[in-house]
């Protein structure tokens, strides 16, 4: 397998341990269009969103002017994620429907 381009491994199950119990997490992704390009200050604030429980990843696509956020759906909803983006200074506009 030395010449394989990608090694695909089975996904590990994300869990949350509360009071010694193991609770599975359900991750969803939501995509928003944004208006003004975020600057350094906004990107630092977005980086701080990872500290909010339930935000796993935030990806910007400058060509499509979209931001994709992966979050724990058992803790947050899409409208909460959009509010967090706006509080960070991102000009998040409409949600993009994922196919």
Backbone torsions as a table, in degrees:
resi	resn	phi	psi	omega
1	UNK	NA	21.1	-178.0
2	UNK	-71.0	-27.2	-176.9
3	UNK	-99.5	16.6	179.2
4	UNK	-79.5	132.6	-179.9
5	UNK	-70.9	-42.9	-176.3
6	UNK	-130.0	139.3	174.5
7	UNK	-108.1	115.4	-177.2
8	UNK	-99.2	124.5	178.8
9	UNK	-113.2	151.7	176.9
10	UNK	-62.6	141.1	180.0
11	UNK	-66.0	138.7	174.9
12	UNK	-83.5	149.1	-178.1
13	UNK	-79.5	124.2	177.8
14	UNK	-78.6	133.7	179.9
15	UNK	-136.0	161.8	175.5
16	UNK	-125.4	129.1	-179.7
17	UNK	-105.0	116.5	179.4
18	UNK	-126.6	124.5	179.1
19	UNK	51.2	41.0	176.2
20	UNK	80.1	-1.8	179.0
21	UNK	-101.3	147.9	-177.9
22	UNK	-101.1	112.5	-179.6
23	UNK	-113.0	126.2	178.5
24	UNK	-70.3	148.2	177.3
25	UNK	-105.6	143.8	177.1
26	UNK	-109.9	112.2	-178.6
27	UNK	-94.8	136.9	174.7
28	UNK	-126.5	160.8	174.3
29	UNK	-120.6	141.6	177.2
30	UNK	-130.9	144.1	-178.4
31	UNK	-123.4	133.5	177.0
32	UNK	-123.9	145.2	169.2
33	UNK	-81.5	150.5	175.5
34	UNK	-128.7	154.7	-178.8
35	UNK	-89.1	-87.6	-178.3
36	UNK	-69.7	139.4	178.7
37	UNK	-67.2	127.9	-179.2
38	UNK	-66.4	140.3	178.2
39	UNK	-95.2	-169.0	-177.3
40	UNK	-62.3	-41.6	-179.7
41	UNK	-62.4	-44.9	-179.7
42	UNK	-65.5	-40.5	-179.5
43	UNK	-66.7	-34.6	175.3
44	UNK	-66.2	-39.6	178.1
45	UNK	-65.9	-38.7	177.1
46	UNK	-64.4	-39.2	176.9
47	UNK	-59.7	-34.7	177.1
48	UNK	-69.1	-18.7	178.4
49	UNK	-64.4	-25.1	179.4
50	UNK	-63.5	-21.5	177.9
51	UNK	-75.7	-19.0	176.8
52	UNK	-72.4	129.1	-176.9
53	UNK	-61.3	124.1	177.5
54	UNK	110.6	-18.4	177.0
55	UNK	-88.2	119.4	-178.4
56	UNK	-101.2	-41.2	-175.3
57	UNK	-152.0	145.9	175.2
58	UNK	-132.4	122.3	-178.7
59	UNK	-125.8	131.0	176.2
60	UNK	-101.3	139.4	173.3
61	UNK	-118.4	102.2	-174.2
62	UNK	-70.6	-28.0	179.4
63	UNK	-69.5	-42.8	-179.9
64	UNK	-90.3	-8.1	-177.7
65	UNK	56.4	51.3	178.6
66	UNK	-129.1	157.6	173.9
67	UNK	-127.2	129.7	-179.2
68	UNK	-111.4	129.2	-178.2
69	UNK	-123.4	128.4	173.8
70	UNK	-101.4	128.3	-174.2
71	UNK	-143.1	162.5	178.3
72	UNK	-82.5	110.5	-175.8
73	UNK	-71.1	-15.8	176.8
74	UNK	-79.7	-11.0	-179.7
75	UNK	-113.1	-34.0	-174.2
76	UNK	-129.7	164.6	173.3
77	UNK	-122.8	166.2	-176.8
78	UNK	-59.5	-38.5	-180.0
79	UNK	-67.3	-31.6	175.7
80	UNK	-68.5	-38.9	178.1
81	UNK	-63.9	-43.6	178.9
82	UNK	-63.7	-37.3	177.6
83	UNK	-65.0	-40.8	177.6
84	UNK	-62.9	-40.2	177.4
85	UNK	-62.8	-44.9	-180.0
86	UNK	-65.2	-38.6	177.3
87	UNK	-64.1	-28.9	177.3
88	UNK	-78.8	-7.7	177.9
89	UNK	99.2	5.1	178.5
90	UNK	-80.3	133.4	179.9
91	UNK	-80.5	62.1	-178.8
92	UNK	-70.7	129.7	-178.9
93	UNK	-112.2	-121.2	-175.3
94	UNK	-79.2	153.5	175.9
95	UNK	-80.4	138.4	179.8
96	UNK	-94.0	131.1	178.0
97	UNK	-73.9	128.6	178.4
98	UNK	-91.1	134.7	-179.7
99	UNK	-92.4	NA	NA
